[in-house]
């Protein structure tokens, strides 16, 4: 009976409040964090990932957890509804001056989450406005520490620095900044043109450097090729000369050996019987052969006075031979014995 009367009273109060009571406590910021403030109907169901801040007689009482909750009519009132989900806030575009005095237009996106509903409700009047202004001021201060080139190269470090600075100030608000992302960076048209010219000049420089390096490498390769070719040619010429010298030496040795064998055979033949007659015949043949080649290689010819007397020429040649044999040094006794044995052998064989 008591609960029925309590429910009827609460329902009547709810209808009357909805008709007459102005909702002045629902600010636009609170509508941003929660769509609307629920009325006290004694029995309330709090959705998941939401925190309802309850005041009793104008003073903070408690925070309703998700699920079934009970409130006292007239005394308890839901003052704030905070969402515990991750919230995305667009940071408006703003101007900032870099370290090298370049004016930039920059905007971003802020991702945050409420960790303490009590601090988010009573620590700051307008959480969204406070976090947005803090992000803008932090962004301007961080951009003032960097040059224009570093702003484009170090966007990740810039984002992390902004998040760190926001978290240091937002701890008293019960808000945690998860990350900050820079969306667009706009530079003045003249600066953009100069940056484009700088990029083109840098590319031309790289192309010129690469071309010069290619020319240098080509020249080095050509020089190395010529060097290797000369080395190989010299080695080939050296090997050819060595082979030629070796061949000539072998030829000289072969000729000397053949000549020595011929002289040895000739000497052996002269020591035999009728050796002088054979020598006379050989001299006569060479004489006839020499006269047959006269006037073939030169127009100047020297002839003896008795060219028709072959016997006298042979006699003269044999006389010169006999004189040379008499003036030759004497041989050793052992060689004489060997020669006498060589001479006696044919006689014994005969």
C-alpha positions in Angstrom: 0.0 0.0 0.0 2.8 2.3 0.9 4.7 1.6 -2.4 1.5 2.1 -4.5 1.0 5.5 -2.9 4.6 6.4 -3.4 4.5 5.4 -7.1 1.3 7.4 -7.7 2.8 10.4 -6.0 6.0 10.1 -8.1 4.0 9.7 -11.3 1.9 12.8 -10.7 5.0 14.8 -9.8 6.7 13.7 -13.0 3.8 14.8 -15.2 3.6 18.1 -13.4 7.3 18.7 -13.7 7.3 17.9 -17.4 4.5 20.4 -18.0 5.6 23.3 -15.9 9.2 23.0 -14.8 11.7 24.7 -17.2 14.8 22.5 -18.0 17.3 25.3 -17.4 19.9 22.9 -16.0 20.3 21.1 -19.3 23.0 23.2 -21.0 24.2 22.7 -24.5 27.4 21.1 -23.2 25.5 18.6 -21.1 23.4 17.8 -24.2 26.7 17.2 -26.0 27.8 14.7 -23.4 24.3 13.2 -23.0 21.2 13.6 -25.1 18.9 14.6 -22.2 18.6 14.5 -18.4 16.2 11.8 -17.2 13.6 12.6 -14.6 13.4 11.1 -11.1 10.8 8.3 -11.4 11.9 6.5 -8.3 12.8 3.5 -10.3 15.5 4.2 -12.9 17.5 2.0 -15.3 20.9 3.3 -16.1 22.3 2.3 -19.5 25.7 0.7 -19.9 28.7 3.0 -20.3 26.9 5.9 -18.7 27.2 7.6 -15.3 24.4 9.5 -13.7 25.4 12.1 -11.1 22.7 12.4 -8.4 22.3 15.4 -6.1 20.2 15.3 -2.9 18.8 18.7 -1.9 21.3 20.5 -4.2 24.4 18.6 -2.9 26.2 15.7 -4.5 24.9 12.4 -3.3 26.1 9.5 -5.4 26.8 8.2 -8.9 24.3 5.7 -10.3 25.9 2.6 -11.7 24.5 0.8 -14.9 21.4 -1.2 -14.1 18.5 -0.9 -11.6 18.6 2.1 -9.2 16.1 3.7 -6.8 15.8 7.4 -5.9 13.7 9.4 -3.5 11.2 11.8 -5.2 11.6 15.5 -4.6 14.8 15.0 -2.7 17.0 13.4 -5.3 17.6 14.9 -8.7 19.8 13.7 -11.6 22.1 16.6 -12.2 24.6 15.3 -14.8 24.8 12.4 -17.2 28.3 11.5 -18.3 29.2 9.1 -21.2 32.1 6.8 -20.4 32.7 6.0 -24.1 35.5 7.4 -26.2 34.5 10.8 -27.4 35.7 12.5 -30.6 36.0 16.3 -30.8 36.9 18.3 -33.8 39.4 21.0 -33.0 38.6 24.1 -35.1 41.1 25.5 -37.5 43.5 28.0 -36.0 46.5 30.0 -37.0 50.0 29.4 -35.5 53.4 30.8 -36.1 56.4 28.4 -36.5 59.9 29.0 -35.3 61.0 30.4 -38.7 58.0 32.9 -38.6 55.7 31.1 -41.0 52.0 31.5 -40.4 50.2 28.1 -40.6 46.5 27.2 -40.5 46.1 23.9 -38.7 43.2 21.8 -37.4 43.0 18.4 -35.7 40.9 15.7 -34.0 40.9 15.0 -30.3 40.0 11.6 -28.8 39.3 11.5 -25.1 37.4 9.6 -22.4 35.9 10.5 -19.0 37.6 8.5 -16.2 36.0 10.3 -13.2 32.4 11.4 -13.6 32.5 13.5 -10.4 35.5 15.6 -11.5 34.1 15.9 -15.0 30.9 17.3 -13.6 32.2 19.5 -10.8 35.8 20.2 -11.8 35.1 22.3 -14.9 32.1 24.2 -16.1 32.3 23.3 -19.8 34.5 20.2 -20.4 34.3 20.3 -24.2 35.2 24.0 -24.5 38.0 23.6 -21.9 39.6 20.6 -23.6 39.3 22.3 -27.1 40.9 25.5 -25.9 43.6 23.6 -24.1 44.3 21.6 -27.3 44.5 24.8 -29.4 46.8 26.6 -27.0 49.0 23.5 -26.7 49.2 23.2 -30.4 50.2 26.8 -30.9 52.9 26.5 -28.3 54.3 23.3 -29.7 54.3 24.6 -33.3 56.3 27.7 -32.1 59.1 25.3 -31.1 59.5 23.8 -34.6 60.5 25.1 -38.0 58.3 24.6 -41.0 60.3 21.7 -42.3 60.2 19.9 -39.0 56.4 20.4 -38.7 55.9 18.2 -41.7 58.6 15.6 -40.7 57.7 15.4 -37.0 54.0 15.2 -36.9 54.0 12.1 -34.7 56.2 13.7 -32.0 54.1 16.8 -32.2 50.9 14.8 -31.6 52.4 13.0 -28.7 53.6 16.3 -27.1 50.1 17.8 -27.4 48.6 14.7 -25.8 51.1 14.8 -22.9 50.4 18.5 -22.3 46.6 18.0 -22.3 46.8 15.1 -19.9 48.8 17.1 -17.4 46.1 19.8 -17.3 43.0 17.6 -17.6 43.8 15.3 -14.7 41.8 17.6 -12.4 38.9 17.4 -14.7 38.7 13.6 -14.7 39.3 13.5 -18.4 42.0 11.4 -20.2 43.2 12.4 -23.7 43.9 9.3 -25.6 45.4 10.7 -28.8 45.5 13.8 -30.9 45.8 13.8 -34.7 46.6 16.8 -37.0 44.2 16.7 -40.0 45.4 19.5 -42.3 48.2 22.0 -42.4 47.7 24.9 -44.7 50.6 27.2 -45.6 50.4 30.6 -47.4 50.4 30.5 -51.2 53.8 32.2 -51.5 55.4 29.8 -49.0 53.8 26.9 -50.9 55.3 28.2 -54.1 58.7 28.6 -52.5 58.5 25.1 -51.1 57.6 23.7 -54.5 60.6 25.5 -56.0 62.8 24.1 -53.3 61.5 20.6 -54.0 62.2 21.0 -57.7 65.6 22.4 -57.1 66.4 19.6 -54.7 65.2 17.0 -57.3 67.3 18.7 -60.0 70.3 18.7 -57.7 69.8 15.0 -57.0 69.5 14.3 -60.7 72.7 16.3 -61.5 74.5 14.5 -58.7 73.3 11.1 -60.0 74.2 12.0 -63.5 77.7 13.1 -62.5 78.2 9.9 -60.4 77.1 7.9 -63.4 79.5 9.7 -65.7 82.3 9.2 -63.1 81.5 5.5 -62.8 81.4 5.1 -66.6 84.8 6.8 -66.9 86.2 4.7 -64.1 84.9 1.5 -65.8 86.3 2.6 -69.2 89.7 3.3 -67.6 89.7 0.0 -65.7 88.8 -1.8 -68.9 91.7 -0.1 -70.8 94.0 -0.9 -68.0 93.0 -4.5 -67.9 93.3 -4.7 -71.7 96.8 -3.2 -71.6 97.8 -5.5 -68.8 96.5 -8.5 -70.7 98.1 -7.3 -74.0 101.5 -6.8 -72.2 101.2 -10.2 -70.6 100.4 -11.7 -74.0 103.3 -9.9 -75.6 105.6 -11.0 -72.8 104.5 -14.6 -73.1 104.9 -14.3 -76.9 108.5 -13.0 -76.5 109.3 -15.6 -73.9 108.0 -18.3 -76.2 109.8 -16.8 -79.2 113.0 -16.6 -77.3 112.6 -20.1 -76.0 111.9 -21.3 -79.6 114.9 -19.4 -80.9 117.1 -20.7 -78.2 116.0 -24.2 -78.9 116.5 -23.6 -82.6 120.0 -22.3 -82.0 120.7 -25.3 -79.8 119.3 -27.6 -82.4 121.4 -25.9 -85.1 124.5 -26.1 -82.9 123.9 -29.7 -82.2 123.3 -30.5 -85.9 126.4 -28.5 -86.8 128.5 -30.2 -84.2 127.3 -33.6 -85.4 128.0 -32.6 -89.0 131.5 -31.5 -88.1 132.1 -34.6 -86.1 130.9 -36.8 -89.0 133.1 -34.7 -91.4 136.1 -35.1 -89.2 135.5 -38.8 -88.9 135.1 -39.0 -92.7 138.3 -37.1 -93.3 140.3 -39.6 -91.1 139.1 -42.5 -93.2 140.7 -43.8 -96.4 140.3 -41.5 -99.4 138.9 -38.7 -97.2 140.9 -36.1 -99.0 139.4 -37.1 -102.3 135.9 -36.8 -100.8 136.8 -33.4 -99.4 138.1 -32.3 -102.9 134.9 -33.5 -104.4 132.8 -31.5 -101.9 134.9 -28.4 -102.5 134.5 -28.7 -106.3 130.7 -29.1 -105.9 130.5 -26.0 -103.7 132.6 -24.1 -106.2 130.3 -24.9 -109.1 127.3 -24.1 -107.0 128.8 -20.7 -106.0 129.5 -19.8 -109.6 125.9 -20.8 -110.6 124.6 -18.1 -108.1 126.8 -15.3 -109.4 125.1 -12.0 -110.3 121.7 -13.1 -108.9 121.7 -11.0 -105.7 124.0 -8.1 -106.7 125.3 -6.4 -109.8 128.8 -6.3 -108.4 130.7 -9.6 -109.0 134.3 -10.4 -108.0 135.8 -13.1 -110.2 139.2 -14.8 -109.9 141.6 -14.6 -112.8 141.4 -18.4 -113.6 137.7 -19.0 -113.3 137.9 -21.8 -115.9 140.5 -23.9 -114.0 138.5 -25.8 -111.5 141.4 -28.1 -110.5 143.5 -25.2 -109.5 140.7 -23.8 -107.3 140.2 -27.2 -105.6 143.9 -27.5 -105.1 144.0 -24.0 -103.6 141.1 -24.9 -101.2 142.7 -28.1 -100.1 146.0 -26.3 -99.5 144.2 -23.8 -97.2 142.6 -26.7 -95.4 145.9 -28.5 -94.9 147.5 -25.3 -93.5 144.6 -24.8 -91.1 144.9 -28.4 -89.9 148.6 -28.0 -89.3 148.1 -24.8 -87.3 145.3 -26.3 -85.1 146.2 -27.1 -81.5 147.4 -30.5 -80.6 145.0 -32.9 -79.1 145.4 -34.7 -75.8 147.0 -38.1 -75.8 143.8 -39.8 -74.8 141.9 -38.2 -77.6 144.7 -39.3 -80.0 144.4 -42.8 -78.8 140.6 -42.7 -79.2 141.0 -41.3 -82.8 143.7 -43.9 -83.6 141.3 -46.6 -82.3 138.5 -45.1 -84.5 140.9 -45.1 -87.5 142.1 -48.7 -86.9 138.6 -50.0 -86.5 137.7 -49.4 -90.2 141.0 -50.8 -91.3 140.5 -54.0 -89.3 136.9 -54.3 -90.6 138.3 -54.0 -94.1 
